[in-house]
Structure formats: C-alpha cells, structure tokens
C-alpha cells in the first residue's frame, strides 16, 4: 500500500467518523429538546405512579387488616378536630339536660 492509498483510507475513516459524530450530535440535540424532556419526565412520572399503585395494591392484598387499621388511624388523625368538637358538644348537651334550651336560634 502506497502513501496515496493510505491517505485515501485515512480520509475515508475521518469522513465516516465525522458523519458518526454529526449523527450523534443531532441525536443528542433531539434528545435534549424541551418537548422531548417534558415527555420523558411525564412518562417517568406515570411509570412511577403505576408501579407504586401496583405495589400498594399487592401489600393491601397481603395484609388487609393492617391496612384497614392504618387507614382508620389516618382518618381519626385527620378528623381529630371535628370529632373533638362533636364530642364536646355532645358532652355539653348531656351535662346540660335542661329542656328549655332550644336547638335552633329562634326558639
């Protein structure tokens, strides 16, 4: 192989590598487009939520009593103030057993 053939082979390799680099750069540019990133984030969030829901459903099927107890405790915690107010009102009404007290404002 003479020098001219070696030069042509080297130039062909350079052109091929340059084309591969340009192709990679264009693919990276398309991948980093805001619409593509937004779609990737949306897909990842959807996948994560579906996986979490499937995991939770499997755990609920494995331990239904524990799940019911945990949900009951959560409901009681969230409703603690309204329930406390309700029980205070009931206690006051039971302690003040006078029939003259009307339940409405207009008597």
Backbone torsions as a table, in degrees:
resi	resn	phi	psi	omega
1	UNK	NA	128.0	-178.7
2	UNK	-91.4	178.5	-175.0
3	UNK	-66.7	-35.5	-179.5
4	UNK	-65.7	-42.0	177.0
5	UNK	-65.3	-39.8	178.5
6	UNK	-64.0	-40.3	178.3
7	UNK	-63.7	-43.6	179.4
8	UNK	-63.5	-42.0	177.5
9	UNK	-62.4	-43.4	179.4
10	UNK	-64.8	-41.7	178.8
11	UNK	-64.7	-38.6	177.9
12	UNK	-65.3	-42.2	177.5
13	UNK	-63.3	-41.2	178.7
14	UNK	-62.9	-44.4	179.1
15	UNK	-63.5	-40.8	179.1
16	UNK	-65.3	-43.8	179.2
17	UNK	-67.6	-36.1	177.6
18	UNK	-65.3	-41.4	177.8
19	UNK	-64.5	-40.4	178.0
20	UNK	-64.8	-40.5	178.4
21	UNK	-64.3	-43.7	178.9
22	UNK	-64.3	-39.6	177.8
23	UNK	-63.2	-43.2	177.9
24	UNK	-64.7	-39.8	179.5
25	UNK	-65.5	-41.7	177.7
26	UNK	-66.1	-38.7	177.6
27	UNK	-65.1	-41.1	178.3
28	UNK	-65.5	-39.5	178.9
29	UNK	-63.3	-42.2	178.2
30	UNK	-66.6	-36.7	-178.9
31	UNK	-69.4	-31.4	-177.2
32	UNK	-93.9	9.8	177.0
33	UNK	-67.3	142.1	-177.4
34	UNK	-56.5	-38.5	179.6
35	UNK	-65.6	-39.4	179.9
36	UNK	-68.3	-41.8	178.3
37	UNK	-63.5	-42.9	178.5
38	UNK	-60.0	-43.2	179.5
39	UNK	-66.2	-39.9	177.9
40	UNK	-63.3	-42.0	178.8
41	UNK	-64.9	-43.1	179.1
42	UNK	-61.7	-43.8	179.2
43	UNK	-64.0	-42.2	-179.5
44	UNK	-65.8	-41.7	179.3
45	UNK	-64.6	-42.7	178.6
46	UNK	-62.3	-44.6	179.2
47	UNK	-61.7	-42.7	-179.6
48	UNK	-64.8	-43.5	178.9
49	UNK	-63.9	-42.3	179.5
50	UNK	-66.3	-39.6	176.7
51	UNK	-64.4	-41.2	178.4
52	UNK	-64.9	-39.9	178.7
53	UNK	-65.9	-41.0	178.1
54	UNK	-64.8	-40.7	178.6
55	UNK	-64.1	-44.7	179.8
56	UNK	-63.9	-41.6	178.9
57	UNK	-63.0	-39.4	178.1
58	UNK	-65.1	-41.3	179.4
59	UNK	-66.7	-38.1	178.5
60	UNK	-64.4	-39.1	178.3
61	UNK	-68.3	-31.4	179.3
62	UNK	-73.9	-37.9	-174.6
63	UNK	-134.6	75.6	-176.9
64	UNK	-69.8	-35.9	-178.9
65	UNK	-68.3	-42.8	179.1
66	UNK	-65.0	-37.2	178.3
67	UNK	-65.4	-44.0	179.0
68	UNK	-62.9	-41.1	178.6
69	UNK	-64.6	-42.0	179.9
70	UNK	-66.2	-42.0	178.2
71	UNK	-66.9	-38.2	176.6
72	UNK	-62.4	-43.7	178.0
73	UNK	-63.4	-39.1	177.9
74	UNK	-64.5	-43.3	178.8
75	UNK	-63.2	-43.7	178.0
76	UNK	-62.7	-38.5	178.7
77	UNK	-66.2	-43.9	-178.7
78	UNK	-68.5	-36.1	-176.3
79	UNK	-95.3	17.3	-173.2
80	UNK	-62.1	-40.7	-178.9
81	UNK	-71.4	-48.1	177.0
82	UNK	-61.8	-38.2	178.6
83	UNK	-68.1	-39.7	177.4
84	UNK	-62.5	-42.3	177.3
85	UNK	-62.9	-43.9	179.1
86	UNK	-60.2	-47.1	-178.6
87	UNK	-68.1	-34.3	175.8
88	UNK	-64.1	-43.2	178.1
89	UNK	-63.0	-42.9	178.7
90	UNK	-63.0	-40.7	180.0
91	UNK	-63.9	-44.3	-179.6
92	UNK	-64.0	-41.9	179.2
93	UNK	-65.9	-35.8	178.5
94	UNK	-72.0	-36.4	-179.8
95	UNK	-72.6	-39.2	178.9
96	UNK	-96.8	81.0	-174.0
97	UNK	-84.3	20.6	-178.9
98	UNK	-74.0	138.6	-179.0
99	UNK	-83.6	-9.6	-179.0
100	UNK	-75.6	-17.9	179.5
101	UNK	-77.1	121.4	-177.7
102	UNK	-90.9	152.8	179.3
103	UNK	-83.8	-15.0	178.3
104	UNK	-112.0	162.4	-177.2
105	UNK	-74.3	-28.5	-174.9
106	UNK	-88.0	4.2	171.1
107	UNK	81.8	NA	NA
